Amino acid sequence: MAEKDASLARHAMHHPHFPHVTDRLARRVPCEMARVANNFNYCMAGNDVARVSMRCSDAKESGELDLRECKLISVPEAVFLILRPVQEFMSVVDLSANQLRKLNPKLFMFPSLKELNLRDNEIESIPEAVEQLSSLEIFDISGCRFTELPAAPLRIVSLKHYRCNRNRITTVPHAILAGTGIQALELRDNPLDTESRLHLQFHAPSTCTVSL
């Protein structure tokens, strides 16, 4: 059954009635949803469950998941179950302004994701698995709790814009931008030491605009 679902999902985007195809696939999920209902309640306040569920349903058709300001302490497993039939087509995930401390590894299973917004959370580290997002172009971790600039996202060849404003980053390794294709690195409102600041101002690659 799972193999058949995956095959249908791969072709769903090209189907003339794409929303109806994804709905048909999604109808297979409710049994599994029932098994993880408690996870929804654990990850958010009861009043927010309906809002998250509705936004996940919208994402099945738009390819853009908007879970801003949902008071999430983690991303519920149920979210990934709902989106599993269309995970190959997700292009944007916005988890900004929540209370996330760690990232669910399943977040890195969206192969077509172009933008990931984690702004204004309580995250302190980024797993190496982020490199699996091979289509990612925009990554925003502004307003979190980083003390070091996460290097793993810079190994994503497609990454163009890396936003790390309003963190607690003090130093940036000199060679961290070498060999990357990044076009814009934002580090405003970080307590960078003088050496890192000067190096980024005068020795960053000419193809990269650094904002301090």
PASEBA-1860 file (N, C-alpha, C; in nm, 3 decimals):
! residues 212
1> MAEKDASL> 0.083/-0.121/0.000/0.000/0.000/0.000/0.086/0.125/0.000 ~ 0.190/0.128/0.086/0.277/0.245/0.093/0.348/0.269/-0.038 ~ 0.386/0.156/-0.105/0.456/0.170/-0.233/0.362/0.229/-0.339 ~ 0.236/0.186/-0.334/0.138/0.238/-0.429/0.112/0.387/-0.404 ~ 0.103/0.426/-0.276/0.084/0.567/-0.242/0.197/0.652/-0.294 ~ 0.319/0.604/-0.279/0.436/0.681/-0.323/0.433/0.699/-0.474 ~ 0.394/0.592/-0.545/0.387/0.600/-0.691/0.282/0.701/-0.735 ~ 0.165/0.698/-0.671/0.060/0.793/-0.705/0.102/0.936/-0.675
9> ARHAMHHP> 0.170/0.954/-0.562/0.212/1.089/-0.524/0.311/1.148/-0.622 ~ 0.399/1.063/-0.676/0.500/1.112/-0.771/0.435/1.170/-0.896 ~ 0.319/1.116/-0.931/0.252/1.160/-1.054/0.137/1.257/-1.027 ~ 0.108/1.281/-0.901/-0.010/1.360/-0.867/-0.003/1.501/-0.922 ~ 0.114/1.564/-0.914/0.127/1.704/-0.955/0.093/1.722/-1.102 ~ 0.113/1.617/-1.181/0.089/1.627/-1.325/-0.053/1.585/-1.361 ~ -0.127/1.544/-1.264/-0.265/1.501/-1.290/-0.354/1.624/-1.312 ~ -0.444/1.622/-1.410/-0.529/1.739/-1.437/-0.618/1.777/-1.319
17> HFPHVTDR> -0.639/1.684/-1.228/-0.720/1.713/-1.109/-0.636/1.688/-0.984 ~ -0.521/1.753/-0.979/-0.425/1.730/-0.870/-0.487/1.734/-0.731 ~ -0.569/1.838/-0.695/-0.625/1.842/-0.560/-0.708/1.719/-0.526 ~ -0.785/1.666/-0.629/-0.868/1.550/-0.603/-0.784/1.425/-0.582 ~ -0.673/1.416/-0.654/-0.582/1.303/-0.637/-0.524/1.302/-0.497 ~ -0.477/1.421/-0.453/-0.416/1.428/-0.321/-0.519/1.401/-0.212 ~ -0.644/1.445/-0.233/-0.748/1.418/-0.135/-0.774/1.268/-0.124 ~ -0.774/1.202/-0.239/-0.797/1.057/-0.239/-0.687/0.985/-0.162
25> LARRVPCE> -0.563/1.032/-0.182/-0.452/0.973/-0.108/-0.464/1.003/0.041 ~ -0.502/1.125/0.071/-0.507/1.167/0.211/-0.613/1.090/0.288 ~ -0.717/1.040/0.218/-0.822/0.968/0.288/-0.771/0.837/0.348 ~ -0.652/0.793/0.303/-0.596/0.671/0.359/-0.525/0.696/0.492 ~ -0.507/0.823/0.523/-0.430/0.859/0.642/-0.508/0.852/0.773 ~ -0.643/0.875/0.777/-0.712/0.888/0.904/-0.685/0.780/1.007 ~ -0.674/0.653/0.965/-0.646/0.547/1.063/-0.515/0.572/1.134 ~ -0.412/0.614/1.057/-0.284/0.644/1.118/-0.293/0.770/1.202
33> MARVANNF> -0.375/0.867/1.156/-0.393/0.991/1.231/-0.448/0.962/1.370 ~ -0.539/0.866/1.379/-0.598/0.834/1.508/-0.492/0.786/1.606 ~ -0.391/0.715/1.554/-0.287/0.662/1.642/-0.194/0.770/1.693 ~ -0.190/0.885/1.625/-0.100/0.991/1.670/-0.175/1.115/1.718 ~ -0.304/1.101/1.743/-0.383/1.216/1.788/-0.327/1.274/1.917 ~ -0.281/1.187/2.006/-0.225/1.236/2.132/-0.101/1.321/2.109 ~ -0.030/1.294/1.998/0.088/1.373/1.967/0.050/1.517/1.936 ~ -0.061/1.537/1.869/-0.112/1.672/1.843/-0.131/1.746/1.974
41> NYCMAGND> -0.196/1.681/2.070/-0.227/1.746/2.196/-0.101/1.774/2.277 ~ -0.001/1.689/2.262/0.124/1.710/2.335/0.200/1.831/2.280 ~ 0.196/1.850/2.149/0.278/1.951/2.084/0.218/2.091/2.086 ~ 0.091/2.105/2.119/0.029/2.237/2.115/-0.090/2.241/2.209 ~ -0.133/2.362/2.238/-0.253/2.380/2.318/-0.375/2.335/2.239 ~ -0.479/2.290/2.310/-0.597/2.235/2.244/-0.660/2.329/2.144 ~ -0.663/2.458/2.173/-0.727/2.555/2.084/-0.655/2.569/1.951 ~ -0.530/2.525/1.944/-0.452/2.543/1.821/-0.457/2.420/1.730
49> VARVSMRC> -0.511/2.309/1.778/-0.512/2.186/1.699/-0.589/2.205/1.569 ~ -0.708/2.264/1.577/-0.790/2.284/1.456/-0.719/2.374/1.356 ~ -0.652/2.477/1.407/-0.583/2.570/1.318/-0.470/2.500/1.243 ~ -0.392/2.419/1.315/-0.282/2.346/1.251/-0.335/2.247/1.149 ~ -0.440/2.176/1.185/-0.500/2.079/1.093/-0.548/2.147/0.965 ~ -0.611/2.263/0.979/-0.662/2.337/0.862/-0.548/2.383/0.774 ~ -0.440/2.432/0.836/-0.326/2.481/0.758/-0.256/2.366/0.685 ~ -0.254/2.248/0.746/-0.196/2.131/0.678/-0.280/2.093/0.557
57> SDAKESGE> -0.411/2.102/0.571/-0.500/2.073/0.459/-0.477/2.171/0.345 ~ -0.460/2.299/0.379/-0.431/2.400/0.277/-0.300/2.370/0.206 ~ -0.202/2.323/0.283/-0.069/2.296/0.227/-0.071/2.183/0.125 ~ -0.166/2.091/0.139/-0.175/1.980/0.044/-0.202/2.030/-0.097 ~ -0.273/2.142/-0.108/-0.305/2.197/-0.239/-0.206/2.302/-0.286 ~ -0.152/2.381/-0.191/-0.065/2.493/-0.230/0.083/2.454/-0.235 ~ 0.122/2.350/-0.163/0.263/2.315/-0.155/0.340/2.403/-0.057 ~ 0.266/2.485/0.020/0.329/2.576/0.116/0.265/2.556/0.254
65> LDLRECKL> 0.347/2.514/0.350/0.299/2.488/0.485/0.326/2.609/0.573 ~ 0.220/2.670/0.623/0.230/2.789/0.707/0.185/2.755/0.849 ~ 0.283/2.733/0.938/0.253/2.704/1.078/0.312/2.812/1.168 ~ 0.309/2.935/1.121/0.354/3.048/1.202/0.264/3.065/1.324 ~ 0.327/3.101/1.435/0.253/3.142/1.556/0.147/3.041/1.597 ~ 0.186/2.914/1.600/0.093/2.808/1.643/0.129/2.752/1.780 ~ 0.222/2.815/1.849/0.262/2.775/1.984/0.317/2.633/1.989 ~ 0.383/2.592/1.881/0.438/2.457/1.874/0.564/2.444/1.958
73> ISVPEAVF> 0.572/2.338/2.037/0.697/2.306/2.107/0.775/2.201/2.027 ~ 0.707/2.137/1.935/0.770/2.047/1.837/0.671/2.031/1.723 ~ 0.718/1.981/1.610/0.629/1.960/1.496/0.562/1.824/1.512 ~ 0.430/1.819/1.526/0.360/1.692/1.550/0.382/1.592/1.437 ~ 0.393/1.464/1.475/0.405/1.358/1.375/0.286/1.360/1.280 ~ 0.171/1.400/1.332/0.050/1.402/1.249/0.065/1.494/1.128 ~ 0.143/1.601/1.142/0.165/1.693/1.030/0.229/1.618/0.913 ~ 0.327/1.536/0.943/0.398/1.464/0.837/0.310/1.355/0.777
81> LILRPVQE> 0.220/1.297/0.858/0.126/1.198/0.805/0.030/1.262/0.706 ~ -0.020/1.380/0.741/-0.113/1.450/0.653/-0.047/1.485/0.520 ~ 0.081/1.527/0.528/0.150/1.575/0.408/0.226/1.466/0.333 ~ 0.228/1.346/0.387/0.306/1.241/0.323/0.271/1.217/0.177 ~ 0.143/1.218/0.139/0.112/1.194/-0.003/0.169/1.299/-0.098 ~ 0.198/1.420/-0.045/0.245/1.528/-0.133/0.382/1.582/-0.089 ~ 0.455/1.506/-0.009/0.581/1.559/0.046/0.682/1.595/-0.063 ~ 0.672/1.529/-0.178/0.766/1.558/-0.287/0.740/1.693/-0.352
89> FMSVVDLS> 0.625/1.752/-0.325/0.588/1.877/-0.392/0.589/1.998/-0.300 ~ 0.624/1.980/-0.173/0.626/2.092/-0.079/0.742/2.186/-0.114 ~ 0.713/2.317/-0.127/0.816/2.413/-0.165/0.851/2.511/-0.053 ~ 0.759/2.535/0.040/0.783/2.630/0.149/0.731/2.572/0.281 ~ 0.814/2.584/0.386/0.770/2.549/0.522/0.805/2.667/0.612 ~ 0.703/2.724/0.675/0.721/2.837/0.766/0.681/2.795/0.907 ~ 0.781/2.784/0.994/0.759/2.746/1.134/0.799/2.859/1.228 ~ 0.798/2.980/1.178/0.846/3.094/1.256/0.753/3.126/1.373
97> ANQLRKLN> 0.812/3.191/1.473/0.737/3.241/1.589/0.664/3.131/1.664 ~ 0.733/3.021/1.689/0.682/2.914/1.774/0.774/2.899/1.895 ~ 0.775/2.782/1.956/0.859/2.757/2.073/0.945/2.633/2.051 ~ 0.985/2.612/1.926/1.063/2.493/1.891/1.203/2.498/1.951 ~ 1.248/2.386/2.004/1.385/2.374/2.055/1.466/2.275/1.971 ~ 1.399/2.174/1.919/1.465/2.076/1.833/1.380/2.057/1.707 ~ 1.446/2.006/1.603/1.377/1.987/1.475/1.350/1.839/1.452 ~ 1.229/1.809/1.413/1.193/1.672/1.378/1.269/1.633/1.251
105> PKLFMFPS> 1.342/1.521/1.252/1.419/1.479/1.133/1.334/1.467/1.007 ~ 1.204/1.442/1.023/1.117/1.428/0.906/1.101/1.560/0.832 ~ 1.139/1.669/0.896/1.133/1.800/0.831/1.228/1.806/0.712 ~ 1.328/1.718/0.710/1.428/1.720/0.604/1.396/1.620/0.493 ~ 1.271/1.575/0.489/1.231/1.475/0.390/1.144/1.536/0.279 ~ 1.157/1.668/0.261/1.085/1.736/0.153/1.186/1.771/0.043 ~ 1.203/1.686/-0.056/1.311/1.703/-0.155/1.300/1.827/-0.242 ~ 1.179/1.884/-0.254/1.162/2.002/-0.340/1.154/2.132/-0.261
113> LKELNLRD> 1.180/2.125/-0.131/1.166/2.243/-0.046/1.265/2.351/-0.087 ~ 1.214/2.472/-0.109/1.299/2.584/-0.150/1.319/2.685/-0.038 ~ 1.225/2.692/0.054/1.236/2.790/0.163/1.196/2.727/0.296 ~ 1.283/2.742/0.396/1.256/2.693/0.531/1.276/2.808/0.628 ~ 1.168/2.847/0.695/1.172/2.960/0.787/1.156/2.911/0.930 ~ 1.261/2.925/1.010/1.260/2.884/1.150/1.278/3.004/1.243 ~ 1.253/3.121/1.191/1.277/3.245/1.265/1.198/3.250/1.396 ~ 1.261/3.310/1.498/1.196/3.335/1.627/1.147/3.207/1.695
121> NEIESIPE> 1.240/3.115/1.713/1.217/2.994/1.792/1.327/2.985/1.898 ~ 1.334/2.872/1.966/1.434/2.853/2.072/1.541/2.752/2.031 ~ 1.561/2.738/1.902/1.655/2.639/1.847/1.799/2.683/1.870 ~ 1.884/2.587/1.907/2.025/2.615/1.933/2.119/2.542/1.838 ~ 2.067/2.446/1.763/2.153/2.369/1.672/2.073/2.319/1.553 ~ 2.143/2.295/1.443/2.081/2.244/1.321/2.143/2.107/1.290 ~ 2.063/2.000/1.278/2.117/1.868/1.247/2.187/1.863/1.112 ~ 2.285/1.777/1.101/2.356/1.759/0.973/2.259/1.714/0.863
129> AVEQLSSL> 2.148/1.653/0.904/2.052/1.603/0.806/1.990/1.713/0.721 ~ 2.009/1.838/0.759/1.955/1.949/0.679/2.011/1.945/0.537 ~ 2.127/1.883/0.521/2.189/1.874/0.388/2.103/1.794/0.290 ~ 2.007/1.719/0.341/1.918/1.641/0.253/1.824/1.731/0.175 ~ 1.809/1.856/0.219/1.721/1.950/0.148/1.796/2.006/0.027 ~ 1.810/1.924/-0.074/1.898/1.954/-0.186/1.846/2.064/-0.279 ~ 1.721/2.109/-0.259/1.666/2.216/-0.342/1.653/2.347/-0.265 ~ 1.696/2.349/-0.139/1.674/2.466/-0.053/1.750/2.588/-0.103
137> EIFDISGC> 1.680/2.702/-0.111/1.741/2.827/-0.157/1.743/2.934/-0.048 ~ 1.643/2.933/0.041/1.633/3.034/0.147/1.619/2.963/0.281 ~ 1.707/2.998/0.375/1.705/2.937/0.509/1.716/3.048/0.611 ~ 1.616/3.057/0.700/1.609/3.167/0.797/1.607/3.112/0.939 ~ 1.711/3.145/1.017/1.717/3.105/1.157/1.732/3.229/1.246 ~ 1.686/3.342/1.198/1.697/3.466/1.274/1.617/3.458/1.405 ~ 1.667/3.527/1.507/1.592/3.535/1.632/1.586/3.406/1.710 ~ 1.685/3.318/1.691/1.691/3.194/1.769/1.801/3.205/1.875
145> RFTELPAA> 1.864/3.094/1.912/1.961/3.095/2.022/2.097/3.040/1.981 ~ 2.135/3.065/1.858/2.263/3.013/1.809/2.380/3.097/1.861 ~ 2.483/3.029/1.907/2.606/3.096/1.949/2.715/3.078/1.844 ~ 2.694/2.984/1.752/2.784/2.961/1.639/2.702/2.956/1.512 ~ 2.762/2.997/1.402/2.693/2.991/1.273/2.689/2.846/1.227 ~ 2.571/2.785/1.215/2.562/2.646/1.168/2.623/2.632/1.028 ~ 2.715/2.538/1.015/2.785/2.521/0.887/2.713/2.427/0.791 ~ 2.635/2.333/0.845/2.572/2.231/0.759/2.487/2.292/0.647
153> PLRIVSLK> 2.406/2.395/0.672/2.327/2.453/0.562/2.412/2.506/0.448 ~ 2.533/2.551/0.478/2.620/2.606/0.375/2.672/2.498/0.280 ~ 2.652/2.373/0.316/2.694/2.264/0.228/2.582/2.225/0.130 ~ 2.470/2.293/0.139/2.362/2.271/0.042/2.393/2.355/-0.082 ~ 2.420/2.289/-0.191/2.468/2.357/-0.312/2.369/2.462/-0.362 ~ 2.241/2.438/-0.346/2.139/2.529/-0.399/2.114/2.651/-0.312 ~ 2.167/2.654/-0.188/2.136/2.762/-0.094/2.189/2.896/-0.144 ~ 2.099/2.997/-0.146/2.136/3.131/-0.193/2.130/3.235/-0.082
161> HYRCNRNR> 2.030/3.225/0.005/2.011/3.326/0.110/2.008/3.258/0.247 ~ 2.098/3.301/0.334/2.112/3.244/0.468/2.095/3.357/0.569 ~ 1.983/3.355/0.642/1.949/3.465/0.733/1.968/3.420/0.878 ~ 2.062/3.485/0.945/2.098/3.446/1.082/2.098/3.567/1.175 ~ 2.013/3.663/1.148/2.009/3.785/1.228/1.960/3.755/1.371 ~ 1.994/3.846/1.463/1.941/3.843/1.600/1.964/3.711/1.672 ~ 2.087/3.662/1.664/2.125/3.545/1.742/2.233/3.586/1.843 ~ 2.312/3.489/1.888/2.418/3.516/1.985/2.554/3.474/1.929
169> ITTVPHAI> 2.566/3.484/1.798/2.687/3.437/1.729/2.801/3.535/1.753 ~ 2.914/3.483/1.801/3.029/3.569/1.833/3.143/3.554/1.733 ~ 3.160/3.434/1.679/3.270/3.412/1.584/3.220/3.339/1.460 ~ 3.285/3.366/1.348/3.254/3.297/1.223/3.387/3.249/1.164 ~ 3.404/3.116/1.147/3.529/3.065/1.090/3.562/3.132/0.956 ~ 3.689/3.164/0.934/3.729/3.238/0.814/3.694/3.168/0.684 ~ 3.705/3.037/0.684/3.687/2.964/0.557/3.545/2.913/0.538 ~ 3.450/2.954/0.622/3.318/2.892/0.620/3.242/2.918/0.491
177> LAGTGIQA> 3.272/3.027/0.421/3.201/3.059/0.297/3.274/3.008/0.173 ~ 3.393/2.958/0.191/3.474/2.912/0.076/3.404/2.796/0.003 ~ 3.394/2.809/-0.126/3.338/2.701/-0.208/3.187/2.692/-0.206 ~ 3.120/2.787/-0.140/2.974/2.784/-0.139/2.918/2.870/-0.252 ~ 2.791/2.849/-0.284/2.727/2.930/-0.386/2.635/3.035/-0.327 ~ 2.650/3.059/-0.197/2.560/3.151/-0.128/2.577/3.293/-0.180 ~ 2.465/3.361/-0.197/2.466/3.498/-0.251/2.446/3.604/-0.143 ~ 2.381/3.567/-0.033/2.354/3.664/0.074/2.360/3.596/0.210
185> LELRDNPL> 2.443/3.651/0.299/2.454/3.604/0.437/2.419/3.720/0.528 ~ 2.316/3.701/0.610/2.271/3.807/0.700/2.306/3.772/0.845 ~ 2.383/3.862/0.908/2.426/3.841/1.047/2.404/3.966/1.131 ~ 2.301/4.040/1.101/2.274/4.163/1.176/2.240/4.131/1.322 ~ 2.277/4.223/1.411/2.241/4.212/1.553/2.292/4.084/1.618 ~ 2.417/4.051/1.586/2.490/3.944/1.655/2.613/4.005/1.721 ~ 2.655/3.954/1.836/2.772/4.009/1.904/2.904/3.957/1.846 ~ 2.923/3.975/1.715/3.043/3.923/1.648/3.169/3.991/1.702
193> DTESRLHL> 3.276/3.912/1.719/3.402/3.973/1.762/3.462/4.052/1.645 ~ 3.557/4.136/1.676/3.615/4.227/1.577/3.680/4.152/1.461 ~ 3.751/4.044/1.493/3.821/3.969/1.388/3.723/3.911/1.286 ~ 3.616/3.850/1.336/3.517/3.792/1.245/3.449/3.899/1.161 ~ 3.419/4.009/1.225/3.351/4.118/1.155/3.437/4.173/1.042 ~ 3.564/4.197/1.071/3.655/4.251/0.970/3.677/4.152/0.856 ~ 3.689/4.025/0.890/3.712/3.924/0.786/3.591/3.916/0.693 ~ 3.471/3.919/0.749/3.351/3.912/0.666/3.335/4.037/0.580
201> QFHAPSTC> 3.377/4.150/0.631/3.365/4.275/0.556/3.461/4.281/0.438 ~ 3.583/4.230/0.456/3.687/4.250/0.354/3.731/4.124/0.281 ~ 3.692/4.007/0.330/3.742/3.884/0.267/3.633/3.785/0.229 ~ 3.508/3.826/0.238/3.401/3.736/0.192/3.409/3.723/0.040 ~ 3.363/3.610/-0.016/3.365/3.595/-0.162/3.291/3.710/-0.231 ~ 3.342/3.751/-0.344/3.283/3.865/-0.416/3.140/3.838/-0.461 ~ 3.103/3.712/-0.470/2.968/3.677/-0.513/2.867/3.677/-0.399 ~ 2.915/3.703/-0.276/2.829/3.696/-0.158/2.818/3.833/-0.091
209> TVSL> 2.697/3.879/-0.069/2.673/4.002/0.006/2.652/3.968/0.153 ~ 2.736/4.026/0.240/2.727/3.998/0.384/2.668/4.121/0.453 ~ 2.564/4.099/0.531/2.500/4.208/0.605/2.528/4.192/0.754 ~ 2.594/4.293/0.811/2.634/4.286/0.952/2.563/4.393/1.033
END
